[in-house]
Amino acid sequence: MDFRTTTLRELHEKLVSGEVTPGDLLDHSKSVIEDRNPTVNAFIEVFDGQDTNIDPKKGTLAGIPMAVKDNILFKGKKVSGASKMLENYVASYDAKVAELLAKEGALLMGRTNMDEFAMGTSTESSYYGVTRNPLDETRVPGGSSGGPAAAVAAGMVAYTLGSDTGGSIRQPAACCGVVGLKPSYGSVSRRGLFAMSSSLDVIGPITNSVEDAELVFNAINEYDELDNTSVLPEVRVRYQEKNTNGKVIGVPRAFLRLEGIHPEVLANFESSIKKMEDLGYTIVDIDLPTIEHALAVYYIIQPAEASSNLARYDGIRYGLSVPGDDLLDGYLKTKTEGFGREVQRRIMLGTYVLSSGYHDEYYYKARALRAKITEEVHQAFDQVDIIATPTAPNTAFKLGEKQDPLSLYLEDLFTVPANLTGNPAISIPSGKDENGMPFGMHFTAPMFCENKLFEISKDFERAILN
Ligand code: GLN
């Protein structure tokens, strides 16, 4: 048994036929976790007491071990955002995805590591220590969903859920050689997901194959009246008219000529896209003139929203509380002790770009550019069916290699546009570099056209495997 080479559908069939039981899968998951977690550190906490008395026919995910990023709420379980601020916090309600997984009969193995409050690209900023890439333990697994990606890549569980605000599902999936899907904004409910940057955050699956990603997505993709950014099915349909069977792939050439993209990444991208051409796809150049500003725009909007969302950790309502001489001193001490450096940096950046005298210059300008980028991307889908780029400008780097925040931010170059525009996007393994580290192919589809994304991604997966 190996979760890495057995699809969810195959696991389901084995469970239904009685060839294996949920108990067998649970034991297997525990033994791989025991074996690899001491060095990989994908799990912050392994839960026990799972009920393995599940009818496999309950759902396609019934009885199959999985795990979640440490920022998704399961009532009665600890959840910390990998922060000291919420070290012993226990969730008081279920996330919508938790309800849906329970309905499916999923076996929740535990909560996995991440960059603190999902800010980061390497899972080196967790209060619970770094996560290591299971393919090479001297390297990072990517981030911020480094724990969920590493858990899948090490075969500890069959799939995981992560969150993606600027690439946090797709980039670690690329670094660990697995599949990562960021659904359309408004498809999967954000209820019970830690709010980081509310206009960008999305929950999505990390899996071993596109087919698995589709299966998990279908299980968690449901309108939620308790999330006011959840989009009604009848509204989604209006967008889906772009869900044609076309085979035209758009490549934003000028975007690929920006500085800092590793030549090996570009070479891999060209040869991978060529494979799609061999399959009958047409590759065309597209012009997205504003997309080169996406990273700058993201690093204004993300900290702006994060700084207001994180104001709730004030040492009074919940979480860490460090007493001070007066109210302000208490805030200061709590936040200084509870938040790590990167989170503090983002709060300061966000407060700055929102402060009076500066919000016109930064925040409003970034919002205007975001609208322009969105318009350009949506228009591009009049000519093409999918947009392709590499997932990240580099493959998994060494632990500690990127110390300055800017070089880490640059890793988000290709992933942030889909968060700014809301479009669904996926990373699929696309071969390996000379160190044996995986490349990722990144596809973006029209809004709510995940089906199209899956269809083209499956073709790509087949092309790469052959
Ligand atoms: N790396 C990006 C950041 O640090 C994305 C994070 C995310 O998607 N949660 O903000």
Residues whose N, C-alpha, C, O or C-beta is under 5 A from the ligand:
A	BS01	LIG	A118 M119 G120 T121 G143 S144 S163 D164 T165 G166 G167 S168 D412
